């Protein structure tokens, strides 16, 4: 097996790199698209100055970008074909079973298998993110329809569970085990993926129901974590928790 070789990092490299980093602090901020304006604000009863930064370049929606022919488009089309191959009912199977809703669909395998403690992280999370981003990137209405259907069914599961906004493909008892520091894989990691998928469906396809469901999940999360002391929460964070901070901040 071939190995990737990297150039040696000499003392000279280190000094020149450090000098470049230090010199970057002297570059006018206007080159980075910032246009500071001094604004007077009150602090401790006194007017003080602060810099307001106005945008020179603003982000634009993915819908305004379409890829031309090339390897990136080929990869995107391969992803699109794969997403179309996934039946929504199979994705929803473990969510429905957990919510005591009948399902006759063939279960998925691997990390989405009914006995895997990470089940739901792809079926209700990564899948929705992929569908939302594909819709924004390629305008695929059929995929959006599938994503909307999954969101609607997840909302039914959330309502059936009736646990203050909890939604997952595994039982809420996993979080009891987490609270008690008993063996459990990574429940918050999975919840993060589901919340991120729902939020992406709202952001990139405009699905309002997805926003309602993810807000309910955030409410449950606040209730669960709010009952814990700081030290207890720090111990819980010893178990992989994915990007919970990110998705809650984005929400």
ChimeraX commands (.cxc) that place a marker at each C-alpha (Angstrom):
marker #1 position 0.00,0.00,0.00 radius 0.5
marker #1 position 1.43,3.39,-0.97 radius 0.5
marker #1 position 1.90,6.00,1.71 radius 0.5
marker #1 position 1.35,9.73,1.37 radius 0.5
marker #1 position 4.60,11.62,1.96 radius 0.5
marker #1 position 4.68,15.06,3.52 radius 0.5
marker #1 position 7.52,17.59,3.30 radius 0.5
marker #1 position 9.64,17.89,6.41 radius 0.5
marker #1 position 8.79,20.87,8.59 radius 0.5
marker #1 position 12.11,22.57,9.25 radius 0.5
marker #1 position 13.03,25.35,11.66 radius 0.5
marker #1 position 13.08,27.73,8.67 radius 0.5
marker #1 position 9.55,26.64,7.70 radius 0.5
marker #1 position 8.36,27.26,11.24 radius 0.5
marker #1 position 9.87,30.74,11.43 radius 0.5
marker #1 position 8.52,31.83,8.03 radius 0.5
marker #1 position 5.05,30.47,8.80 radius 0.5
marker #1 position 4.96,32.16,12.19 radius 0.5
marker #1 position 6.03,35.44,10.60 radius 0.5
marker #1 position 3.28,35.17,7.99 radius 0.5
marker #1 position 0.65,34.56,10.66 radius 0.5
marker #1 position 1.87,37.50,12.70 radius 0.5
marker #1 position 1.95,39.71,9.62 radius 0.5
marker #1 position -1.65,38.85,8.75 radius 0.5
marker #1 position -2.73,40.81,11.81 radius 0.5
marker #1 position -1.43,43.96,10.12 radius 0.5
marker #1 position -3.50,43.48,6.95 radius 0.5
marker #1 position -6.32,46.08,6.69 radius 0.5
marker #1 position -9.61,44.57,7.75 radius 0.5
marker #1 position -11.27,45.94,4.64 radius 0.5
marker #1 position -9.50,43.24,2.64 radius 0.5
marker #1 position -11.52,40.64,4.53 radius 0.5
marker #1 position -14.82,42.23,3.56 radius 0.5
marker #1 position -15.28,44.13,6.82 radius 0.5
marker #1 position -16.15,47.78,7.03 radius 0.5
marker #1 position -16.01,48.81,10.72 radius 0.5
marker #1 position -18.16,51.69,11.85 radius 0.5
marker #1 position -17.86,53.16,15.33 radius 0.5
marker #1 position -21.14,53.10,17.19 radius 0.5
marker #1 position -21.81,54.57,20.64 radius 0.5
marker #1 position -23.29,52.20,23.20 radius 0.5
marker #1 position -23.97,52.47,26.91 radius 0.5
marker #1 position -21.82,50.46,29.29 radius 0.5
marker #1 position -21.92,50.97,33.05 radius 0.5
marker #1 position -23.78,54.24,32.48 radius 0.5
marker #1 position -21.15,55.64,30.12 radius 0.5
marker #1 position -21.08,55.96,26.36 radius 0.5
marker #1 position -18.32,53.85,24.85 radius 0.5
marker #1 position -17.36,53.09,21.26 radius 0.5
marker #1 position -17.71,49.75,19.54 radius 0.5
marker #1 position -17.15,48.67,15.97 radius 0.5
marker #1 position -20.10,47.62,13.87 radius 0.5
marker #1 position -19.16,45.37,10.96 radius 0.5
marker #1 position -21.23,45.70,7.81 radius 0.5
marker #1 position -21.33,42.98,5.17 radius 0.5
marker #1 position -19.60,43.46,1.84 radius 0.5
marker #1 position -20.32,39.90,0.73 radius 0.5
marker #1 position -23.39,37.96,1.79 radius 0.5
marker #1 position -24.06,34.22,1.54 radius 0.5
marker #1 position -26.56,33.15,-1.09 radius 0.5
marker #1 position -28.96,30.18,-1.28 radius 0.5
marker #1 position -27.86,26.84,-2.72 radius 0.5
marker #1 position -30.80,27.11,-5.11 radius 0.5
marker #1 position -28.87,29.83,-6.94 radius 0.5
marker #1 position -26.02,27.42,-7.76 radius 0.5
marker #1 position -26.09,24.61,-10.31 radius 0.5
marker #1 position -23.08,22.43,-11.10 radius 0.5
marker #1 position -21.83,22.06,-14.65 radius 0.5
marker #1 position -20.65,18.78,-16.14 radius 0.5
marker #1 position -17.76,17.16,-14.32 radius 0.5
marker #1 position -16.78,14.75,-11.55 radius 0.5
marker #1 position -18.70,16.67,-8.87 radius 0.5
marker #1 position -21.91,16.42,-10.88 radius 0.5
marker #1 position -21.28,12.71,-11.49 radius 0.5
marker #1 position -20.85,12.16,-7.74 radius 0.5
marker #1 position -24.02,14.15,-7.01 radius 0.5
marker #1 position -26.03,12.09,-9.49 radius 0.5
marker #1 position -24.75,8.87,-7.92 radius 0.5
marker #1 position -25.93,10.16,-4.55 radius 0.5
marker #1 position -29.29,11.14,-6.03 radius 0.5
marker #1 position -29.75,7.65,-7.48 radius 0.5
marker #1 position -28.98,6.11,-4.09 radius 0.5
marker #1 position -31.45,8.38,-2.28 radius 0.5
marker #1 position -34.17,7.39,-4.75 radius 0.5
marker #1 position -33.48,3.72,-3.96 radius 0.5
marker #1 position -34.46,4.08,-0.29 radius 0.5
marker #1 position -38.14,3.32,0.44 radius 0.5
marker #1 position -39.47,5.73,3.10 radius 0.5
marker #1 position -41.38,2.96,4.87 radius 0.5
marker #1 position -38.15,1.06,5.52 radius 0.5
marker #1 position -36.51,4.21,6.86 radius 0.5
marker #1 position -39.45,4.74,9.20 radius 0.5
marker #1 position -39.74,1.15,10.44 radius 0.5
marker #1 position -37.83,1.41,13.73 radius 0.5
marker #1 position -39.34,4.82,14.52 radius 0.5
marker #1 position -42.82,3.38,14.13 radius 0.5
marker #1 position -42.04,0.28,16.17 radius 0.5
marker #1 position -40.62,2.43,18.98 radius 0.5
marker #1 position -43.77,4.59,18.91 radius 0.5
marker #1 position -45.98,1.47,18.91 radius 0.5
marker #1 position -47.24,2.19,15.40 radius 0.5
marker #1 position -47.69,-0.88,13.20 radius 0.5
marker #1 position -45.07,-1.43,10.49 radius 0.5
marker #1 position -44.72,-4.31,8.05 radius 0.5
marker #1 position -41.70,-2.86,6.22 radius 0.5
marker #1 position -38.48,-4.81,5.91 radius 0.5
marker #1 position -36.04,-3.46,8.52 radius 0.5
marker #1 position -32.79,-1.90,7.44 radius 0.5
marker #1 position -29.51,-3.50,8.48 radius 0.5
marker #1 position -26.17,-2.35,9.83 radius 0.5
marker #1 position -26.30,0.64,12.14 radius 0.5
marker #1 position -30.01,1.01,11.33 radius 0.5
marker #1 position -30.87,-2.52,12.39 radius 0.5
marker #1 position -33.66,-2.85,15.00 radius 0.5
marker #1 position -31.17,-4.08,17.61 radius 0.5
marker #1 position -28.54,-1.38,17.02 radius 0.5
marker #1 position -28.38,1.35,19.65 radius 0.5
marker #1 position -27.63,3.97,16.97 radius 0.5
marker #1 position -30.75,3.21,14.94 radius 0.5
marker #1 position -32.49,6.28,13.56 radius 0.5
marker #1 position -29.40,8.44,13.09 radius 0.5
marker #1 position -29.35,7.83,9.33 radius 0.5
marker #1 position -32.98,6.90,8.66 radius 0.5
marker #1 position -34.38,10.02,10.32 radius 0.5
marker #1 position -31.30,12.21,10.26 radius 0.5
marker #1 position -28.67,11.96,7.55 radius 0.5
marker #1 position -31.34,10.92,5.04 radius 0.5
marker #1 position -33.38,14.07,5.61 radius 0.5
marker #1 position -30.28,16.27,5.39 radius 0.5
marker #1 position -29.30,14.59,2.12 radius 0.5
marker #1 position -32.80,14.99,0.66 radius 0.5
marker #1 position -32.97,18.64,1.69 radius 0.5
marker #1 position -29.56,19.47,0.26 radius 0.5
marker #1 position -30.28,17.55,-2.95 radius 0.5
marker #1 position -33.51,19.47,-3.40 radius 0.5
marker #1 position -31.68,22.76,-2.92 radius 0.5
marker #1 position -28.87,21.67,-5.25 radius 0.5
marker #1 position -30.88,20.00,-8.00 radius 0.5
marker #1 position -34.55,20.86,-7.50 radius 0.5
marker #1 position -35.58,17.20,-7.19 radius 0.5
marker #1 position -39.30,17.38,-6.38 radius 0.5
marker #1 position -39.71,13.60,-6.05 radius 0.5
marker #1 position -37.06,13.44,-3.34 radius 0.5
marker #1 position -38.66,16.39,-1.57 radius 0.5
marker #1 position -41.97,14.53,-1.61 radius 0.5
marker #1 position -40.30,11.54,0.06 radius 0.5
marker #1 position -38.66,13.81,2.62 radius 0.5
marker #1 position -41.97,15.51,3.39 radius 0.5
marker #1 position -43.57,12.10,3.90 radius 0.5
marker #1 position -40.84,11.04,6.33 radius 0.5
marker #1 position -41.23,14.29,8.28 radius 0.5
marker #1 position -45.01,13.83,8.52 radius 0.5
marker #1 position -44.62,10.27,9.78 radius 0.5
marker #1 position -41.95,11.27,12.30 radius 0.5
marker #1 position -44.40,13.87,13.61 radius 0.5
marker #1 position -46.94,11.07,14.13 radius 0.5
marker #1 position -44.31,9.04,15.99 radius 0.5
marker #1 position -43.48,12.00,18.21 radius 0.5
marker #1 position -47.15,12.49,19.04 radius 0.5
marker #1 position -47.65,8.78,19.74 radius 0.5
marker #1 position -44.63,8.65,22.06 radius 0.5
marker #1 position -46.13,11.53,24.07 radius 0.5
marker #1 position -42.88,12.14,25.96 radius 0.5
marker #1 position -42.72,15.93,25.92 radius 0.5
marker #1 position -41.23,16.17,22.43 radius 0.5
marker #1 position -38.97,13.11,22.55 radius 0.5
marker #1 position -38.42,11.46,19.17 radius 0.5
marker #1 position -36.12,8.59,18.33 radius 0.5
marker #1 position -36.05,5.07,16.94 radius 0.5
marker #1 position -34.93,3.75,20.33 radius 0.5
marker #1 position -36.77,3.96,23.68 radius 0.5
marker #1 position -36.39,6.90,26.02 radius 0.5
marker #1 position -34.91,4.49,28.58 radius 0.5
marker #1 position -31.59,4.87,26.75 radius 0.5
marker #1 position -31.41,8.32,28.30 radius 0.5
marker #1 position -32.12,6.86,31.74 radius 0.5
marker #1 position -29.07,4.67,31.24 radius 0.5
marker #1 position -27.09,7.72,30.14 radius 0.5
marker #1 position -28.20,9.66,33.22 radius 0.5
marker #1 position -27.20,6.76,35.47 radius 0.5
marker #1 position -23.89,6.33,33.59 radius 0.5
marker #1 position -24.84,2.80,32.62 radius 0.5
marker #1 position -23.58,1.24,29.40 radius 0.5
marker #1 position -25.22,2.83,26.35 radius 0.5
marker #1 position -23.81,3.69,22.94 radius 0.5
marker #1 position -24.43,7.35,22.03 radius 0.5
marker #1 position -28.05,8.51,22.37 radius 0.5
marker #1 position -27.39,12.26,22.05 radius 0.5
marker #1 position -25.23,11.61,18.97 radius 0.5
marker #1 position -28.28,10.05,17.34 radius 0.5
marker #1 position -30.67,12.76,18.52 radius 0.5
marker #1 position -28.35,15.38,17.01 radius 0.5
marker #1 position -28.50,13.71,13.59 radius 0.5
marker #1 position -32.31,13.56,13.67 radius 0.5
marker #1 position -32.61,17.19,14.77 radius 0.5
marker #1 position -30.14,18.32,12.10 radius 0.5
marker #1 position -32.07,16.45,9.40 radius 0.5
marker #1 position -35.36,18.04,10.43 radius 0.5
marker #1 position -33.79,21.50,10.61 radius 0.5
marker #1 position -32.30,21.04,7.13 radius 0.5
marker #1 position -35.74,20.11,5.79 radius 0.5
marker #1 position -37.03,23.40,7.12 radius 0.5
marker #1 position -34.08,25.50,5.96 radius 0.5
marker #1 position -33.68,24.07,2.46 radius 0.5
marker #1 position -37.20,22.94,1.52 radius 0.5
marker #1 position -39.39,25.20,3.66 radius 0.5
marker #1 position -41.07,22.32,5.52 radius 0.5
marker #1 position -42.76,24.05,8.47 radius 0.5
marker #1 position -43.77,20.77,10.10 radius 0.5
marker #1 position -40.10,19.78,10.33 radius 0.5
marker #1 position -39.43,22.96,12.29 radius 0.5
marker #1 position -42.27,22.19,14.69 radius 0.5
marker #1 position -40.98,18.66,15.31 radius 0.5
marker #1 position -37.38,19.75,15.89 radius 0.5
marker #1 position -38.51,22.54,18.23 radius 0.5
marker #1 position -40.41,19.93,20.24 radius 0.5
marker #1 position -37.24,17.83,20.40 radius 0.5
marker #1 position -35.29,20.86,21.62 radius 0.5
marker #1 position -37.89,21.38,24.34 radius 0.5
marker #1 position -37.46,17.80,25.50 radius 0.5
marker #1 position -33.67,18.21,25.46 radius 0.5
marker #1 position -33.92,21.34,27.61 radius 0.5
marker #1 position -36.09,19.50,30.11 radius 0.5
marker #1 position -33.73,16.52,30.30 radius 0.5
marker #1 position -30.52,18.50,30.67 radius 0.5
marker #1 position -32.07,21.19,32.86 radius 0.5
marker #1 position -32.72,18.68,35.63 radius 0.5
marker #1 position -29.02,17.81,35.91 radius 0.5
marker #1 position -26.33,19.52,37.94 radius 0.5
marker #1 position -23.29,20.96,36.16 radius 0.5
marker #1 position -21.02,18.15,37.39 radius 0.5
marker #1 position -23.56,15.49,36.43 radius 0.5
marker #1 position -23.88,16.96,32.93 radius 0.5
marker #1 position -20.11,16.98,32.52 radius 0.5
marker #1 position -20.04,13.26,33.31 radius 0.5
marker #1 position -22.78,12.63,30.75 radius 0.5
marker #1 position -20.72,14.47,28.13 radius 0.5
marker #1 position -18.14,11.73,28.54 radius 0.5
marker #1 position -20.41,9.74,26.21 radius 0.5
marker #1 position -20.24,10.79,22.55 radius 0.5
marker #1 position -22.89,13.45,21.93 radius 0.5
marker #1 position -22.26,14.47,18.32 radius 0.5
marker #1 position -23.02,18.09,17.48 radius 0.5
marker #1 position -25.85,18.82,19.90 radius 0.5
marker #1 position -24.42,22.25,20.66 radius 0.5
marker #1 position -24.28,23.06,16.96 radius 0.5
marker #1 position -27.84,22.06,16.09 radius 0.5
marker #1 position -29.29,23.81,19.15 radius 0.5
marker #1 position -27.36,26.96,18.25 radius 0.5
marker #1 position -28.52,26.77,14.63 radius 0.5
marker #1 position -32.09,26.25,15.76 radius 0.5
marker link #1:1,2 radius 0.2
marker link #1:2,3 radius 0.2
marker link #1:3,4 radius 0.2
marker link #1:4,5 radius 0.2
marker link #1:5,6 radius 0.2
marker link #1:6,7 radius 0.2
marker link #1:7,8 radius 0.2
marker link #1:8,9 radius 0.2
marker link #1:9,10 radius 0.2
marker link #1:10,11 radius 0.2
marker link #1:11,12 radius 0.2
marker link #1:12,13 radius 0.2
marker link #1:13,14 radius 0.2
marker link #1:14,15 radius 0.2
marker link #1:15,16 radius 0.2
marker link #1:16,17 radius 0.2
marker link #1:17,18 radius 0.2
marker link #1:18,19 radius 0.2
marker link #1:19,20 radius 0.2
marker link #1:20,21 radius 0.2
marker link #1:21,22 radius 0.2
marker link #1:22,23 radius 0.2
marker link #1:23,24 radius 0.2
marker link #1:24,25 radius 0.2
marker link #1:25,26 radius 0.2
marker link #1:26,27 radius 0.2
marker link #1:27,28 radius 0.2
marker link #1:28,29 radius 0.2
marker link #1:29,30 radius 0.2
marker link #1:30,31 radius 0.2
marker link #1:31,32 radius 0.2
marker link #1:32,33 radius 0.2
marker link #1:33,34 radius 0.2
marker link #1:34,35 radius 0.2
marker link #1:35,36 radius 0.2
marker link #1:36,37 radius 0.2
marker link #1:37,38 radius 0.2
marker link #1:38,39 radius 0.2
marker link #1:39,40 radius 0.2
marker link #1:40,41 radius 0.2
marker link #1:41,42 radius 0.2
marker link #1:42,43 radius 0.2
marker link #1:43,44 radius 0.2
marker link #1:44,45 radius 0.2
marker link #1:45,46 radius 0.2
marker link #1:46,47 radius 0.2
marker link #1:47,48 radius 0.2
marker link #1:48,49 radius 0.2
marker link #1:49,50 radius 0.2
marker link #1:50,51 radius 0.2
marker link #1:51,52 radius 0.2
marker link #1:52,53 radius 0.2
marker link #1:53,54 radius 0.2
marker link #1:54,55 radius 0.2
marker link #1:55,56 radius 0.2
marker link #1:56,57 radius 0.2
marker link #1:57,58 radius 0.2
marker link #1:58,59 radius 0.2
marker link #1:59,60 radius 0.2
marker link #1:60,61 radius 0.2
marker link #1:61,62 radius 0.2
marker link #1:62,63 radius 0.2
marker link #1:63,64 radius 0.2
marker link #1:64,65 radius 0.2
marker link #1:65,66 radius 0.2
marker link #1:66,67 radius 0.2
marker link #1:67,68 radius 0.2
marker link #1:68,69 radius 0.2
marker link #1:69,70 radius 0.2
marker link #1:70,71 radius 0.2
marker link #1:71,72 radius 0.2
marker link #1:72,73 radius 0.2
marker link #1:73,74 radius 0.2
marker link #1:74,75 radius 0.2
marker link #1:75,76 radius 0.2
marker link #1:76,77 radius 0.2
marker link #1:77,78 radius 0.2
marker link #1:78,79 radius 0.2
marker link #1:79,80 radius 0.2
marker link #1:80,81 radius 0.2
marker link #1:81,82 radius 0.2
marker link #1:82,83 radius 0.2
marker link #1:83,84 radius 0.2
marker link #1:84,85 radius 0.2
marker link #1:85,86 radius 0.2
marker link #1:86,87 radius 0.2
marker link #1:87,88 radius 0.2
marker link #1:88,89 radius 0.2
marker link #1:89,90 radius 0.2
marker link #1:90,91 radius 0.2
marker link #1:91,92 radius 0.2
marker link #1:92,93 radius 0.2
marker link #1:93,94 radius 0.2
marker link #1:94,95 radius 0.2
marker link #1:95,96 radius 0.2
marker link #1:96,97 radius 0.2
marker link #1:97,98 radius 0.2
marker link #1:98,99 radius 0.2
marker link #1:99,100 radius 0.2
marker link #1:100,101 radius 0.2
marker link #1:101,102 radius 0.2
marker link #1:102,103 radius 0.2
marker link #1:103,104 radius 0.2
marker link #1:104,105 radius 0.2
marker link #1:105,106 radius 0.2
marker link #1:106,107 radius 0.2
marker link #1:107,108 radius 0.2
marker link #1:108,109 radius 0.2
marker link #1:109,110 radius 0.2
marker link #1:110,111 radius 0.2
marker link #1:111,112 radius 0.2
marker link #1:112,113 radius 0.2
marker link #1:113,114 radius 0.2
marker link #1:114,115 radius 0.2
marker link #1:115,116 radius 0.2
marker link #1:116,117 radius 0.2
marker link #1:117,118 radius 0.2
marker link #1:118,119 radius 0.2
marker link #1:119,120 radius 0.2
marker link #1:120,121 radius 0.2
marker link #1:121,122 radius 0.2
marker link #1:122,123 radius 0.2
marker link #1:123,124 radius 0.2
marker link #1:124,125 radius 0.2
marker link #1:125,126 radius 0.2
marker link #1:126,127 radius 0.2
marker link #1:127,128 radius 0.2
marker link #1:128,129 radius 0.2
marker link #1:129,130 radius 0.2
marker link #1:130,131 radius 0.2
marker link #1:131,132 radius 0.2
marker link #1:132,133 radius 0.2
marker link #1:133,134 radius 0.2
marker link #1:134,135 radius 0.2
marker link #1:135,136 radius 0.2
marker link #1:136,137 radius 0.2
marker link #1:137,138 radius 0.2
marker link #1:138,139 radius 0.2
marker link #1:139,140 radius 0.2
marker link #1:140,141 radius 0.2
marker link #1:141,142 radius 0.2
marker link #1:142,143 radius 0.2
marker link #1:143,144 radius 0.2
marker link #1:144,145 radius 0.2
marker link #1:145,146 radius 0.2
marker link #1:146,147 radius 0.2
marker link #1:147,148 radius 0.2
marker link #1:148,149 radius 0.2
marker link #1:149,150 radius 0.2
marker link #1:150,151 radius 0.2
marker link #1:151,152 radius 0.2
marker link #1:152,153 radius 0.2
marker link #1:153,154 radius 0.2
marker link #1:154,155 radius 0.2
marker link #1:155,156 radius 0.2
marker link #1:156,157 radius 0.2
marker link #1:157,158 radius 0.2
marker link #1:158,159 radius 0.2
marker link #1:159,160 radius 0.2
marker link #1:160,161 radius 0.2
marker link #1:161,162 radius 0.2
marker link #1:162,163 radius 0.2
marker link #1:163,164 radius 0.2
marker link #1:164,165 radius 0.2
marker link #1:165,166 radius 0.2
marker link #1:166,167 radius 0.2
marker link #1:167,168 radius 0.2
marker link #1:168,169 radius 0.2
marker link #1:169,170 radius 0.2
marker link #1:170,171 radius 0.2
marker link #1:171,172 radius 0.2
marker link #1:172,173 radius 0.2
marker link #1:173,174 radius 0.2
marker link #1:174,175 radius 0.2
marker link #1:175,176 radius 0.2
marker link #1:176,177 radius 0.2
marker link #1:177,178 radius 0.2
marker link #1:178,179 radius 0.2
marker link #1:179,180 radius 0.2
marker link #1:180,181 radius 0.2
marker link #1:181,182 radius 0.2
marker link #1:182,183 radius 0.2
marker link #1:183,184 radius 0.2
marker link #1:184,185 radius 0.2
marker link #1:185,186 radius 0.2
marker link #1:186,187 radius 0.2
marker link #1:187,188 radius 0.2
marker link #1:188,189 radius 0.2
marker link #1:189,190 radius 0.2
marker link #1:190,191 radius 0.2
marker link #1:191,192 radius 0.2
marker link #1:192,193 radius 0.2
marker link #1:193,194 radius 0.2
marker link #1:194,195 radius 0.2
marker link #1:195,196 radius 0.2
marker link #1:196,197 radius 0.2
marker link #1:197,198 radius 0.2
marker link #1:198,199 radius 0.2
marker link #1:199,200 radius 0.2
marker link #1:200,201 radius 0.2
marker link #1:201,202 radius 0.2
marker link #1:202,203 radius 0.2
marker link #1:203,204 radius 0.2
marker link #1:204,205 radius 0.2
marker link #1:205,206 radius 0.2
marker link #1:206,207 radius 0.2
marker link #1:207,208 radius 0.2
marker link #1:208,209 radius 0.2
marker link #1:209,210 radius 0.2
marker link #1:210,211 radius 0.2
marker link #1:211,212 radius 0.2
marker link #1:212,213 radius 0.2
marker link #1:213,214 radius 0.2
marker link #1:214,215 radius 0.2
marker link #1:215,216 radius 0.2
marker link #1:216,217 radius 0.2
marker link #1:217,218 radius 0.2
marker link #1:218,219 radius 0.2
marker link #1:219,220 radius 0.2
marker link #1:220,221 radius 0.2
marker link #1:221,222 radius 0.2
marker link #1:222,223 radius 0.2
marker link #1:223,224 radius 0.2
marker link #1:224,225 radius 0.2
marker link #1:225,226 radius 0.2
marker link #1:226,227 radius 0.2
marker link #1:227,228 radius 0.2
marker link #1:228,229 radius 0.2
marker link #1:229,230 radius 0.2
marker link #1:230,231 radius 0.2
marker link #1:231,232 radius 0.2
marker link #1:232,233 radius 0.2
marker link #1:233,234 radius 0.2
marker link #1:234,235 radius 0.2
marker link #1:235,236 radius 0.2
marker link #1:236,237 radius 0.2
marker link #1:237,238 radius 0.2
marker link #1:238,239 radius 0.2
marker link #1:239,240 radius 0.2
marker link #1:240,241 radius 0.2
marker link #1:241,242 radius 0.2
marker link #1:242,243 radius 0.2
marker link #1:243,244 radius 0.2
marker link #1:244,245 radius 0.2
marker link #1:245,246 radius 0.2
marker link #1:246,247 radius 0.2
marker link #1:247,248 radius 0.2
marker link #1:248,249 radius 0.2
marker link #1:249,250 radius 0.2
marker link #1:250,251 radius 0.2
view
